[in-house]
């Protein structure tokens, strides 16, 4: 690198995300034309996580706190980039921030009636609606499944994917269930808990933890 190239480069000494736009779940720190200074500060606020990436693979993950970036705080990136024990040069890395607080009052519902076998009435067509809350649990899985190379990911952008996973899990659960419709409707709290257990693994496949799940309406069309 020539001296003029070195002077023209912009070096980052503080990396942080204010998350001032509601609904943003993941955001890539703007890095175009800039490099991270050795010894720069990383600021991760409460209900956030930050992750450094190397060539499309997740490296080091940080929870809330303030960190000085060096070989000790970036052990995975240090290994992947084959840095010496004491490196001095600025470096490039994609950095993503994740909002890990609960995303509340998300809606779910059956777009088409589900056909299930009722132990008393035989096959019936069932509609169900409710709300749920979730939070990012595994940032690596969330990034690989729902973010990738995008600049950011929002709750609206992933809503359809999550709703599809939820409805598939519900249909599978009801297909295996031997609960009468009248019992489901009479005890929606217990039914909600059973469905929450069913959809938990489906959303964990996207790095998302279910925080609450409620059935608010059950009906026969």
Secondary structure as GFF3:
##gff-version 3
##sequence-region A 1 221
A	DSSP	alpha_helix	3	8	.	.	.	ID=ss1
A	DSSP	beta_strand	10	15	.	.	.	ID=ss2
A	DSSP	beta_strand	24	28	.	.	.	ID=ss3
A	DSSP	beta_strand	34	44	.	.	.	ID=ss4
A	DSSP	beta_strand	48	54	.	.	.	ID=ss5
A	DSSP	beta_strand	57	62	.	.	.	ID=ss6
A	DSSP	beta_strand	65	68	.	.	.	ID=ss7
A	DSSP	alpha_helix	75	81	.	.	.	ID=ss8
A	DSSP	beta_strand	94	99	.	.	.	ID=ss9
A	DSSP	beta_strand	103	109	.	.	.	ID=ss10
A	DSSP	beta_strand	114	118	.	.	.	ID=ss11
A	DSSP	beta_strand	122	136	.	.	.	ID=ss12
A	DSSP	alpha_helix	139	142	.	.	.	ID=ss13
A	DSSP	pi_helix	143	147	.	.	.	ID=ss14
A	DSSP	beta_strand	152	154	.	.	.	ID=ss15
A	DSSP	alpha_helix	155	176	.	.	.	ID=ss16
A	DSSP	alpha_helix	181	186	.	.	.	ID=ss17
A	DSSP	alpha_helix	188	204	.	.	.	ID=ss18
A	DSSP	beta_strand	208	220	.	.	.	ID=ss19
###
